[in-house]
Amino acid sequence: MTPGAPGSSALPGSLDREKLFAARLHAARVRPYLATALFALHPVPSRLVPTMAVDRHWRCYVSPAFVDRTPLEELAGVWVHEVAHLLRDHHGRSDRVAAQRGLTGPGERLRMNIAADCEINDDVFGDGLARPEGAVEPGLLGLPEGELMEDYLRMFRLGSYPQSLVWLDCGSGADGLERQWDLGADGAYGLTDQERDAVRFRVAQGITGRPGSVPRGWRRWAEEAFHPPQPWRDLLGAAVRSAVSSAGTGGDHTYGRPSRRSASLPGVVLPGLRRRPPRVSVIIDTSGSVSDAELGSALLEVAAIARAVGGRRDLVSVVSCDAAARAVHPLCRAEGIPLLGGGGTDLRSGFTKVLRSRPQPDAIVVLTDGQTPWPDSRPPCRTVVGLFPRRRRARSWDEDSPDHMSDTPPDWARVVDIG
């Protein structure tokens, strides 16, 4: 129904709320697991917004003209698109990426918006949800599907094609940069931190209850969002960041930037030190003493480790190890890592494997229950050990036995208790 037509409740130039809410209802019908989030968004009419945009406080700013000209089925797709930005915390992730990689200015924020759109749009549409006109998908930029925003940011720059997308503006809820139309933290209709967390929890519950009918990207999000928040994850991330940012880590000499000390040696050119992204190798204990639940937790920690190094999953490699180390696997997706093992435990072979890899890691992370022999000498890079909860040993175990293995990591490792 067009604005001003018989039976329409919208006045010329005003927001057609009937059409907008009908589109939201359609979105909730075809994506029932997102219904809680869709109805938590509070629409705010604004003529400053090109289409629809969200802020981090769960307000949805809506252009009346955009609602008028957009078919209802496409409008439903925009509802799902905007709420996906908030559920996947694109504003918080953009802030962290900007701080870690030194990305500043509106151009970089636009690039973050496009990268976030690529993460969402590759599996949002279809099955009753029409693709809105102009929606950005990875294929339009020549990019692979199924990646995260942080990965897409490394894959493209603002060239000739993305310049035609400058009209895109999903708001501060997509890239973290406040807009002139934002009502701010103290404005009306915003959700509190507790209310936002409750919405995410309910949506994650709905997704895990429909495993066979939810796209892979949403399942991946729910697995991380539904995992209970643990203080040790922050400790593990801090330990990894400390390891990879220590003196000499991620450094390489280059003559492209001579050292400032060359000034004290006339006629001698000394190489400067260039920072490079640090590489992290993860050794996962897959011995029989580690449970399936702990192995599942280890995969979640691998994803957290990748975030601790700025989202560079290409710089993280994984080795599964029981009594022998398996192949070194580059981290593409956590769910694709084969965790082979089930026998005895000797993580020394895992250390040998990762230290022989080229290029060598700048830090090693070991996820284990601790019941393993450890290398006799300190590795040439920083080491962080994440310890799974230890099981009680049988009373008959003789700790004076020559076969006894201490479950205490060596002093040269930074130890974080997991769980």
C-alpha positions in Angstrom: 0.0 0.0 0.0 1.4 3.4 -0.9 1.5 6.3 1.5 -1.7 8.5 1.1 -3.6 5.7 -0.6 -7.1 4.8 0.7 -6.7 2.8 3.9 -3.1 3.9 4.5 -2.4 5.3 8.0 0.6 7.2 6.8 0.5 10.9 6.0 2.7 12.3 3.2 6.2 12.7 4.6 5.5 10.7 7.8 6.8 7.3 8.7 4.5 4.5 7.5 4.7 2.5 10.8 2.1 0.1 9.6 4.3 -1.0 6.7 7.4 -0.9 8.8 5.9 -3.1 11.5 4.4 -5.5 9.0 7.9 -6.0 7.5 9.2 -6.7 11.0 6.5 -9.3 11.6 7.3 -10.9 8.3 11.0 -11.0 9.3 10.1 -12.7 12.6 7.9 -15.3 10.9 10.7 -16.4 8.5 13.5 -16.0 11.0 11.8 -17.0 14.3 15.1 -17.4 16.2 15.7 -13.6 15.7 12.2 -12.6 16.9 13.4 -11.5 20.4 16.0 -9.2 18.9 13.7 -7.8 16.1 11.1 -6.7 18.6 13.7 -5.3 21.0 14.7 -2.7 18.4 12.9 0.6 18.9 12.3 2.5 15.6 13.1 6.2 15.6 12.0 8.3 12.5 14.9 10.4 11.1 15.2 12.2 7.7 19.0 12.3 8.2 19.3 8.6 7.7 19.8 7.4 4.1 17.9 4.1 4.7 17.9 2.3 8.1 20.6 2.4 10.7 21.2 1.3 14.3 23.2 2.5 17.2 24.8 0.4 20.0 21.9 1.1 22.3 19.5 -0.8 20.1 17.7 2.1 18.5 16.8 1.7 14.8 16.7 5.0 12.9 14.4 4.9 9.9 14.1 7.1 6.8 10.4 7.6 6.0 11.2 8.0 2.3 13.1 4.7 2.3 10.1 2.9 3.9 7.8 4.4 1.3 9.8 3.3 -1.7 11.0 -0.2 -0.5 8.8 -3.3 -1.0 7.7 -4.9 2.2 9.6 -8.2 1.6 12.9 -6.2 1.1 12.2 -4.1 4.1 12.0 -7.3 6.1 15.5 -8.2 4.9 16.7 -4.8 6.1 15.3 -5.4 9.6 17.2 -8.7 9.8 20.4 -7.1 8.4 20.4 -4.3 11.0 19.6 -6.4 14.0 22.5 -8.8 12.9 24.9 -5.9 13.2 23.9 -5.5 16.9 23.8 -9.2 17.7 27.2 -9.8 16.3 28.7 -6.8 18.2 30.0 -5.1 15.1 30.3 -1.8 16.8 32.5 -3.2 19.6 34.5 -5.3 17.3 35.1 -2.3 15.0 36.3 -0.3 18.0 38.8 -3.0 18.9 40.1 -3.5 15.4 40.5 0.2 14.9 42.6 0.4 18.1 44.7 -2.7 17.3 45.4 -1.8 13.7 45.5 2.0 14.0 42.6 2.5 11.6 41.2 6.0 11.8 38.9 8.3 9.8 35.5 7.9 8.2 37.0 6.0 5.2 38.2 3.2 7.4 34.9 3.1 9.2 33.1 2.8 5.9 35.4 -0.1 5.1 34.4 -1.7 8.4 30.7 -1.2 7.5 31.2 -3.0 4.2 33.2 -5.8 5.8 30.5 -6.3 8.4 27.9 -6.3 5.7 29.8 -9.1 3.9 29.9 -11.1 7.1 26.1 -10.8 7.4 24.8 -10.9 3.9 26.4 -14.1 2.6 23.7 -16.2 4.5 21.0 -13.8 5.5 18.7 -13.8 2.4 16.6 -16.5 0.8 14.1 -18.9 2.4 11.4 -16.2 2.6 13.6 -13.2 3.0 14.1 -11.0 -0.1 17.5 -9.5 -0.8 17.3 -5.7 -0.6 18.4 -3.7 -3.6 22.1 -2.7 -3.2 22.9 -5.2 -0.5 26.6 -5.9 -0.5 27.7 -9.6 -0.6 31.2 -11.0 -0.7 30.9 -12.1 -4.3 30.3 -8.5 -5.5 33.8 -7.7 -4.2 35.4 -10.9 -5.4 35.7 -12.2 -1.9 35.0 -15.7 -0.5 31.9 -16.4 1.6 31.8 -17.5 5.3 34.5 -15.2 6.6 34.4 -12.7 9.6 34.4 -8.9 9.4 38.0 -8.9 10.6 39.1 -11.2 7.8 37.3 -9.2 5.1 39.0 -6.0 6.3 42.3 -7.4 5.2 41.0 -8.6 1.8 40.0 -5.3 0.2 40.7 -1.6 0.1 38.4 1.3 -1.0 39.0 1.0 -4.7 36.8 2.0 -7.6 34.0 -0.4 -6.9 33.6 0.2 -3.1 33.6 3.9 -3.8 30.2 3.4 -5.4 29.1 2.1 -2.0 29.7 5.3 0.0 26.0 5.7 0.4 26.0 2.7 2.7 25.4 3.7 6.3 24.2 1.2 8.8 25.0 3.6 11.7 27.2 3.5 14.7 25.8 0.0 15.6 27.7 -1.3 12.6 31.1 0.4 12.8 31.2 2.2 16.2 31.4 5.8 14.8 28.7 8.0 16.3 26.4 9.7 13.8 24.7 13.1 14.0 21.3 11.5 14.4 22.3 9.3 17.4 20.4 10.0 20.6 23.4 8.9 22.7 23.7 6.8 25.8 21.3 9.0 27.8 18.7 9.3 25.1 15.2 7.7 25.1 14.4 4.2 24.0 17.9 2.7 24.5 18.5 -0.7 26.1 20.7 -1.1 29.1 23.8 -3.4 29.0 21.8 -6.1 31.0 18.9 -5.9 28.6 21.2 -6.2 25.6 22.9 -9.3 27.1 19.5 -10.8 27.8 18.4 -10.3 24.2 21.6 -12.0 22.9 21.1 -14.9 25.3 17.5 -15.5 24.2 18.5 -15.4 20.5 21.4 -17.8 21.1 19.0 -20.1 22.9 16.7 -20.0 20.0 19.5 -20.8 17.5 20.9 -23.7 19.5 17.3 -25.2 19.7 17.0 -25.2 15.8 20.4 -26.7 14.7 19.1 -28.0 11.4 17.5 -24.9 10.1 19.9 -22.1 10.9 22.7 -20.8 8.6 26.3 -21.7 9.6 27.2 -18.1 10.4 24.5 -17.8 13.0 25.4 -21.2 14.5 29.0 -20.1 14.8 27.8 -16.9 16.5 25.5 -18.7 18.9 28.2 -21.2 20.0 30.4 -18.4 21.2 27.6 -16.1 22.5 25.9 -19.0 24.4 29.1 -20.2 26.0 29.0 -18.9 29.6 31.3 -15.9 30.1 34.4 -16.9 32.0 37.0 -14.6 33.6 39.7 -17.0 32.6 39.1 -16.2 28.9 40.1 -12.6 29.6 43.1 -13.8 31.5 44.1 -16.1 28.6 43.7 -13.4 26.1 45.7 -11.0 28.2 48.5 -13.6 28.6 48.6 -14.1 24.8 48.7 -10.4 24.1 51.4 -10.0 26.6 53.4 -12.8 25.0 53.1 -11.5 21.5 53.9 -7.9 22.4 57.0 -8.5 24.5 60.4 -7.1 23.5 61.7 -8.7 20.3 58.4 -10.4 19.4 57.1 -9.7 16.0 60.3 -7.8 15.1 62.4 -8.1 12.0 65.4 -6.1 10.8 65.2 -4.1 7.5 67.4 -1.8 5.6 64.4 0.0 4.2 64.3 2.0 7.4 67.8 2.5 8.7 68.4 2.6 12.4 68.7 5.9 14.2 72.0 4.7 15.7 73.5 5.0 12.2 74.1 8.7 13.0 76.7 7.8 15.6 78.6 5.7 13.0 79.4 7.8 9.9 79.6 5.7 6.7 77.8 2.7 8.3 74.2 1.9 7.7 72.6 -0.1 10.4 69.2 -1.9 9.8 66.2 -0.7 11.7 63.7 -2.8 13.5 60.3 -3.3 11.8 57.3 -4.5 13.6 55.5 -7.4 11.9 52.3 -9.2 13.0 53.2 -11.9 15.6 52.6 -15.6 14.8 51.1 -17.9 17.4 51.2 -21.7 17.5 48.6 -23.5 19.5 49.2 -27.1 20.9 46.0 -28.9 21.9 46.3 -31.9 24.2 44.2 -34.7 22.5 45.3 -37.5 24.9 42.8 -39.9 26.5 42.9 -37.9 29.7 41.2 -34.9 28.0 37.4 -35.1 27.6 35.4 -34.3 24.6 33.9 -31.3 26.4 37.4 -29.9 27.0 38.4 -30.4 23.4 35.3 -28.4 22.4 36.3 -25.7 24.8 39.8 -25.8 23.3 38.3 -24.9 19.9 36.6 -21.9 21.4 39.9 -20.8 23.0 41.5 -21.0 19.6 39.0 -18.5 18.3 39.6 -16.3 21.3 43.4 -16.5 20.7 42.9 -15.3 17.2 41.0 -12.3 18.5 43.8 -11.6 21.0 46.2 -11.1 18.0 43.9 -8.7 16.2 41.7 -11.2 14.4 44.6 -12.4 12.2 43.6 -16.0 11.9 46.1 -16.5 9.1 48.8 -16.0 11.8 47.5 -18.8 14.1 48.4 -22.4 13.5 47.2 -25.5 15.5 48.8 -28.8 16.3 46.9 -31.7 18.0 49.1 -33.8 20.1 48.9 -36.9 22.4 52.0 -39.0 22.5 52.9 -37.7 19.0 52.4 -34.4 17.3 50.1 -34.3 14.2 50.3 -32.0 11.2 50.4 -28.2 11.7 47.1 -26.7 10.5 46.7 -23.1 9.6 43.6 -21.6 11.3 40.8 -21.1 8.8 37.8 -21.9 10.8 37.8 -23.5 14.3 35.2 -26.1 13.3 37.6 -27.3 10.5 40.5 -28.3 12.8 41.0 -32.1 13.1 41.7 -33.0 16.7 43.3 -36.5 16.4 44.6 -38.5 19.3 43.3 -40.4 22.3 46.5 -42.1 23.4 49.1 -41.2 25.9 50.5 -37.8 26.5 53.8 -36.2 25.6 53.5 -32.6 24.5 57.3 -32.3 24.0 56.7 -33.6 20.4 54.2 -30.8 19.9 56.8 -28.2 21.0 59.4 -29.8 18.6 56.9 -29.7 15.7 55.9 -26.1 16.0 59.5 -24.9 16.6 60.6 -26.6 13.5 57.9 -25.0 11.4 58.8 -22.0 9.2 58.4 -19.3 10.0 58.8 -20.0 13.7 56.1 -18.8 16.1 56.5 -15.7 18.2 54.4 -17.3 21.0 53.2 -20.8 21.8 49.9 -21.5 23.6 49.4 -25.0 25.1 45.9 -26.1 26.0 46.2 -29.2 28.3 45.2 -30.9 31.5 48.9 -30.7 32.5 49.5 -34.4 32.8 52.5 -34.5 30.4 56.3 -34.3 30.3 57.5 -30.8 29.5 60.6 -29.7 27.5 63.8 -29.6 29.6 64.7 -26.2 28.3 62.8 -22.9 27.8 61.6 -22.5 24.2 63.0 -19.5 22.3 59.6 -17.8 22.4 57.1 -16.9 25.1 54.8 -19.8 26.2 51.3 -19.6 27.7 49.7 -22.7 29.2 45.9 -23.0 29.6 45.2 -25.7 32.1 41.9 -27.7 31.9 40.5 -28.7 35.3 42.5 -31.6 36.7 40.7 -34.9 37.6 41.3 -36.5 41.0 43.9 -39.2 40.7 43.3 -42.7 42.1 44.7 -43.2 45.6 46.8 -46.1 44.3 48.9 -43.8 42.1 52.5 -43.8 43.4 54.0 -40.3 42.9 57.4 -41.8 43.6 57.1 -44.1 40.6 59.6 -43.4 37.7 56.6 -43.2 35.4 54.8 -40.5 37.3 54.3 -37.2 35.4 53.9 -33.9 37.3 50.9 -31.9 36.2 52.7 -28.6 37.1 53.9 -26.6 34.1 57.5 -25.3 34.2 58.3 -21.9 35.7 59.1 -20.4 32.2 55.5 -20.7 31.1 52.7 -18.3 32.0 49.9 -20.5 33.4 46.1 -19.7 33.2 43.5 -22.1 34.8 40.7 -22.7 32.4 37.2 -23.3 33.8 
